Structures are given as C-alpha cells and as structure tokens.
Amino acid sequence: MIDAVRTATFGLLAASRQFDASAGRIARAGTGPGSDEPDLATAAADLVSARLQVRLNAAILGAADDATKRLLDIRA
C-alpha cells in the first residue's frame, strides 16, 4: 500500500506540474511582439488531462486509505 501512496503522490505532483506548465503557456499567448504562439488546443487538452490525473490519483489515495483502515480493523 505504501507503493500505491507513493505512486499516487508522484502522480499528483506530475499533474500539478503539467497543469502549471500548460496554464503558463496559455497565459503567455500573444504577450509580446514576435512571441511564439503556443498551440492553445494542445495546452487546453493538457489542462483537462492534468485535471483527470489529479482525480485518478486522488482516487488511488482514497482506495489505499480505505484498504489501510480495513486492514487495521481486521488486525484489531
């Protein structure tokens, strides 16, 4: 179960970084002469992907927490 928690935690961190990077690309779009225009569709899809990753990893943490509680109840 510790592996599940560790994996979910790293997944949440990766999703957070993906979200920040995508939001930054969108925020910088068209902010200066000669600036490279980001692919806004890809950046928006990355935001949605990051959101789903957060939800999935949070569900994994919840499942690991439930499993730990059940294990402790059995052992008590």
RAQUI-V883012 format. One record per residue. RES is the residue in one letter. PHI is phi as a letter, one per 20 degrees, with the letter a starting at -180 (* if undefined). Layout:
res:RES phi:PHI
res:RES phi:PHI
This chain:
res:M phi:*
res:I phi:f
res:D phi:f
res:A phi:f
res:V phi:f
res:R phi:f
res:T phi:f
res:A phi:f
res:T phi:f
res:F phi:f
res:G phi:f
res:L phi:f
res:L phi:f
res:A phi:f
res:A phi:f
res:S phi:f
res:R phi:f
res:Q phi:f
res:F phi:f
res:D phi:f
res:A phi:f
res:S phi:f
res:A phi:f
res:G phi:f
res:R phi:f
res:I phi:f
res:A phi:f
res:R phi:e
res:A phi:g
res:G phi:m
res:T phi:e
res:G phi:q
res:P phi:f
res:G phi:m
res:S phi:f
res:D phi:f
res:E phi:f
res:P phi:f
res:D phi:f
res:L phi:f
res:A phi:f
res:T phi:f
res:A phi:f
res:A phi:f
res:A phi:f
res:D phi:f
res:L phi:f
res:V phi:f
res:S phi:f
res:A phi:f
res:R phi:f
res:L phi:f
res:Q phi:f
res:V phi:f
res:R phi:f
res:L phi:f
res:N phi:f
res:A phi:f
res:A phi:f
res:I phi:f
res:L phi:f
res:G phi:f
res:A phi:f
res:A phi:f
res:D phi:f
res:D phi:f
res:A phi:f
res:T phi:f
res:K phi:f
res:R phi:f
res:L phi:f
res:L phi:f
res:D phi:f
res:I phi:f
res:R phi:f
res:A phi:f
